[in-house]
């Protein structure tokens, strides 16, 4: 289901950036912009209209959408049970994810319109390998014009921008995209040190792991603080505020050199399987598989002897037949974010701190608070 080249292709743009860093064009943090984005401001701006259950569309491109950017928001909102949530794509059916996995169950734009002619209240926009797909950007622009609140996750900000929704707005976004977004969108301003922010109905967030606090803030906006706290406890996090240290993320000369060296070892890739089953936690699966795949050393595919499985959120995950490939380690007793932290420790133990740091950089994650055992 997942191409053997997915992990290598997902790191291609980062390798290009690393080469630019070695040439003397390493990213430097932009001047600070005065940010008045307290959590209450973000949450208040996302409050739904009273008296109706909101509808959330998690937008997807059938041909490669970022795995955690899609699976985590969908699963968090389904778990919170504060809205009606759908995966929506140009075509009904399967969505190929990167750097791993494939799901089934997306609604086409036409089918979604039949169910919800008034359109969605919120649109979650993950990163997509192609950020300018005409069907995706046209639909997104139209729904925003009708009043839908838009939330770009990580490099989903590129898709949001292609839909004409970043011009003249403040934005967050993955550190790698900042120069591109500023160049593409006249009058836009990057706001550092904010995991998420909103400007006139268009929200953006930093790298992949920012989907956790961003979705908890949305849950709080829709369902209240108590509901958000309950979901946060299930995920294994204690806070979901917007504070972020942007200065920690970017490509220096030394990081660029490490990327080039690691990218040169593409022939060392291993094919791993992760055993999946009905009711499996989407979030823990996505975070762990994403982290391992981003080492540049592991290609991950889902395996089940019974064929496709239904994840906890209700999504159908397509699988391969099990074989004797190495198994991706998952501890079903761990909550999703502690599972990610354990995965990062396992990556360091197997591949070294440099590989772990590469994953932290790509996922824009500060890393475990506690030291690895």
C-alpha positions in Angstrom: 0.0 0.0 0.0 2.8 2.4 0.8 5.6 2.9 -1.7 9.1 1.9 -0.6 10.3 5.4 -1.6 7.9 7.3 0.6 10.3 7.9 3.5 13.0 9.1 1.2 10.7 11.4 -0.8 9.3 12.9 2.4 12.8 14.0 3.4 13.7 15.4 0.0 12.8 19.0 0.7 14.7 18.9 4.0 17.8 17.6 2.3 17.6 20.5 -0.3 17.3 22.9 2.7 20.4 21.3 4.2 22.4 21.8 1.1 21.3 25.4 1.0 22.5 25.8 4.6 25.9 24.4 3.7 26.0 27.0 0.9 25.5 29.8 3.5 21.8 30.3 3.3 20.8 28.7 6.6 17.5 29.9 7.9 17.6 32.7 10.4 14.8 33.6 12.7 12.8 36.6 11.4 12.5 39.8 13.5 10.0 39.3 16.3 6.5 40.5 15.6 4.5 41.8 18.5 2.2 38.8 19.2 -1.1 39.4 21.1 -2.3 35.8 20.8 -3.0 34.7 24.3 -4.8 31.3 24.5 -8.1 32.9 25.3 -7.9 35.0 22.1 -7.4 31.9 19.9 -10.1 29.9 21.7 -12.6 32.8 21.7 -12.0 33.3 18.0 -12.9 29.6 17.3 -16.1 29.5 19.4 -18.9 27.9 17.3 -22.3 29.4 16.7 -24.5 28.5 19.7 -27.3 26.0 19.3 -25.9 23.6 16.8 -23.4 20.8 16.6 -20.5 22.0 14.4 -19.2 20.2 11.4 -15.5 19.7 10.8 -13.9 18.8 7.5 -10.4 17.4 7.7 -9.2 18.2 4.2 -7.1 15.7 2.3 -5.4 15.2 -1.1 -6.0 11.6 -2.2 -2.4 11.3 -3.5 -0.3 11.9 -0.4 -1.3 13.9 2.7 0.9 14.1 5.8 0.0 11.2 8.2 0.0 12.8 11.6 -1.4 16.1 10.3 -4.5 14.2 9.2 -4.9 11.2 11.6 -4.3 13.2 14.8 -6.8 16.0 14.3 -9.4 13.6 13.1 -8.9 11.2 16.0 -8.7 13.9 18.7 -12.0 15.5 17.5 -13.7 12.1 17.2 -12.5 11.2 20.7 -13.7 14.5 22.2 -17.1 14.0 20.6 -17.8 17.7 20.3 -18.4 17.9 16.5 -19.4 15.9 13.4 -16.0 15.1 11.7 -15.3 13.9 8.2 -12.2 13.3 6.0 -13.0 15.2 2.8 -11.0 14.9 -0.5 -11.4 15.5 -4.2 -12.3 11.8 -4.7 -14.1 9.4 -2.3 -12.3 6.5 -0.9 -8.6 6.0 -0.2 -6.0 8.6 0.9 -2.4 7.7 0.7 -0.4 9.2 3.6 3.2 10.1 3.9 5.7 9.1 5.2 3.6 5.9 5.8 0.2 4.2 5.8 -3.0 4.5 3.7 -6.6 4.9 4.9 -10.0 4.5 3.3 -13.2 6.4 4.0 -12.8 9.9 2.6 -15.9 11.7 1.4 -15.7 13.4 -2.0 -16.4 17.1 -2.1 -19.7 16.3 -3.9 -20.8 13.8 -1.3 -19.9 16.1 1.6 -22.0 18.9 -0.1 -25.0 16.6 -0.3 -24.7 15.8 3.4 -23.9 19.4 4.5 -25.1 21.9 1.9 -24.4 24.7 4.3 -20.7 23.7 4.3 -18.4 23.0 7.2 -17.9 25.2 10.3 -14.2 24.3 10.5 -11.7 23.0 8.0 -8.5 21.3 9.2 -5.8 21.5 6.5 -2.8 19.1 6.8 0.4 19.3 4.8 0.1 17.8 1.3 2.9 16.8 -1.1 1.3 19.0 -3.7 0.3 22.3 -2.1 -1.4 23.8 -5.2 -3.9 21.1 -6.3 -6.6 23.1 -8.0 -9.5 21.0 -6.7 -8.3 21.3 -3.1 -7.4 25.0 -3.2 -10.6 26.0 -5.0 -12.8 24.1 -2.5 -10.9 25.5 0.4 -11.2 29.1 -0.8 -14.9 28.7 -1.5 -15.7 27.3 1.9 -13.7 30.0 3.6 -15.7 32.6 1.7 -18.8 31.0 3.0 -17.6 31.5 6.6 -15.7 28.3 7.5 -12.9 28.8 10.0 -9.6 27.4 8.6 -6.9 25.7 10.6 -3.6 24.9 8.8 -1.6 22.2 10.5 2.2 22.4 10.0 3.0 22.8 6.2 -0.8 22.8 5.6 -0.1 26.6 5.8 1.2 26.3 2.3 -2.1 24.9 1.1 -3.9 27.6 3.0 -1.8 30.2 1.3 -2.3 28.7 -2.2 -6.1 29.1 -1.5 -5.5 32.9 -1.1 -6.0 32.9 2.6 -2.6 34.2 4.0 -2.2 37.5 2.1 -2.0 40.2 4.6 -2.4 37.9 7.6 -0.2 36.9 10.5 0.8 33.2 10.5 2.7 30.5 12.3 3.8 27.4 10.4 6.6 24.9 10.2 10.0 26.6 10.4 11.0 25.3 7.0 8.2 27.1 5.3 8.6 30.6 6.7 10.7 32.1 3.9 8.5 30.6 1.2 5.2 31.8 2.8 6.6 35.4 3.3 7.7 35.5 -0.3 4.4 34.1 -1.7 2.0 36.2 0.3 2.2 40.0 0.2 1.7 41.7 3.5 1.9 38.5 5.5 3.8 38.4 8.8 5.4 35.4 10.5 4.8 35.4 14.3 7.5 33.4 16.1 7.2 31.7 19.5 3.6 30.7 18.9 2.5 27.0 18.4 -0.7 28.3 17.0 -2.4 31.6 16.3 -5.4 32.9 14.4 -6.0 36.0 12.2 -9.5 36.8 10.9 -10.7 33.3 10.8 -7.5 31.6 9.5 -5.4 29.7 12.0 -2.0 28.2 11.5 0.3 26.1 13.7 4.0 25.1 13.8 5.4 21.7 12.9 3.7 18.3 13.0 3.5 17.9 16.8 1.7 21.2 17.1 -1.4 19.4 16.0 -1.7 18.2 19.7 -2.1 21.6 21.4 -3.9 23.1 18.4 -6.6 20.4 18.5 -7.0 20.6 22.2 -7.5 24.3 21.9 -10.2 23.7 19.3 -11.8 21.1 21.6 -11.8 23.7 24.4 -13.4 26.3 22.0 -16.2 23.9 21.1 -16.7 21.8 24.2 -15.2 23.8 27.1 -12.1 23.5 29.3 -13.3 20.4 31.2 -13.8 18.4 28.0 -10.4 19.6 26.6 -8.7 18.6 29.9 -10.2 15.1 29.8 -9.0 14.6 26.3 -5.5 16.0 27.2 -5.3 13.5 30.0 -6.1 10.6 27.6 -3.3 11.9 25.3 -0.8 12.2 28.1 -0.3 15.9 28.1 -0.9 18.5 30.9 -1.1 21.8 28.9 -2.0 23.0 25.4 -1.0 26.6 25.4 0.6 28.3 22.4 4.0 29.1 23.9 6.8 27.8 21.6 10.6 28.4 21.3 11.1 29.1 17.6 14.8 29.8 18.0 15.4 26.0 18.6 14.3 25.1 15.1 16.1 25.7 11.9 19.1 24.5 9.8 22.5 25.7 10.9 25.7 24.7 9.1 26.3 21.7 11.4 22.7 20.5 11.1 22.8 20.9 7.4 26.0 18.8 7.2 24.4 16.1 9.3 21.4 16.0 7.0 23.6 15.6 3.9 25.6 12.8 5.6 22.4 11.0 6.7 20.8 11.5 3.3 23.8 9.9 1.6 23.0 6.6 3.4 19.7 5.9 1.7 20.7 2.3 0.9 20.5 1.5 4.6 16.7 1.7 4.7 14.9 -1.1 6.5 11.4 -2.3 5.8 9.4 -2.6 9.1 5.9 -3.6 9.8 3.6 -2.5 12.6 1.0 -5.0 13.8 -2.4 -3.3 13.8 -5.9 -4.4 14.9 -9.4 -3.2 15.2 -9.8 -0.4 17.7 -6.1 0.6 17.6 -5.3 4.1 18.8 -4.8 6.3 15.7 -2.8 8.9 17.5 -0.2 6.7 19.1 0.2 4.8 15.8 0.6 8.0 13.8 3.1 9.6 16.1 5.3 6.6 16.5 5.2 5.6 12.8 5.9 9.2 11.7 8.9 9.4 14.0 10.5 6.2 12.9 9.9 6.9 9.2 11.5 10.4 9.6 14.8 8.8 10.7 15.4 8.2 7.0 16.3 4.6 7.9 12.9 2.9 8.3 10.0 2.3 5.9 6.9 1.5 7.8 3.8 -0.4 6.6 0.8 -1.7 8.5 0.3 -5.4 8.8 -2.8 -7.5 9.7 -3.7 -11.1 9.0 -7.3 -10.2 8.6 -6.9 -7.4 6.1 -8.0 -3.8 6.6 -8.7 -2.8 10.2 -10.9 -0.1 11.8 -9.0 2.3 14.0 -10.4 3.8 17.2 -11.7 6.9 15.4 -13.6 4.8 12.9 -11.2 5.2 10.0 -10.4 2.1 7.9 -6.6 1.5 7.7 -5.4 -0.6 4.7 -2.8 -3.2 5.5 -0.3 -5.7 4.1 -0.1 -9.4 5.0 2.3 -10.0 7.9 5.7 -11.4 7.1 9.0 -11.8 8.9 10.0 -8.1 8.7 11.2 -6.3 11.9 8.4 -5.0 14.0 7.9 -1.3 14.9 7.8 -1.2 18.7 4.6 0.0 20.3 3.5 -0.2 23.9 -0.3 -0.4 24.1 -0.1 0.6 27.8 1.4 4.0 26.9 -0.7 7.1 26.1 0.0 8.7 22.7 2.4 11.5 23.7 4.4 9.3 26.1 4.6 6.7 23.3 6.2 9.4 21.1 8.7 10.2 23.8 9.5 6.5 24.2 9.9 6.2 20.4 12.4 9.1 20.4 14.4 7.4 23.1 14.4 4.1 21.0 15.5 6.0 17.9 18.4 7.5 19.8 19.4 4.1 21.2 19.2 2.4 17.8 20.5 5.1 15.4 22.2 7.7 17.7 21.3 11.2 18.9 21.9 12.8 15.5 19.0 10.8 14.0 16.8 11.5 16.9 17.6 15.2 16.6 16.7 15.0 12.9 13.2 13.7 13.8 12.8 16.4 16.5 13.6 19.0 14.0 11.3 17.7 11.3 8.4 17.3 13.8 9.3 20.6 15.5 9.1 19.0 18.9 11.1 19.9 21.9 11.4 16.3 22.9 10.8 14.3 26.1 10.8 16.3 29.4 12.3 13.3 31.3 15.6 11.7 30.3 15.6 8.4 28.4 15.8 5.4 30.6 
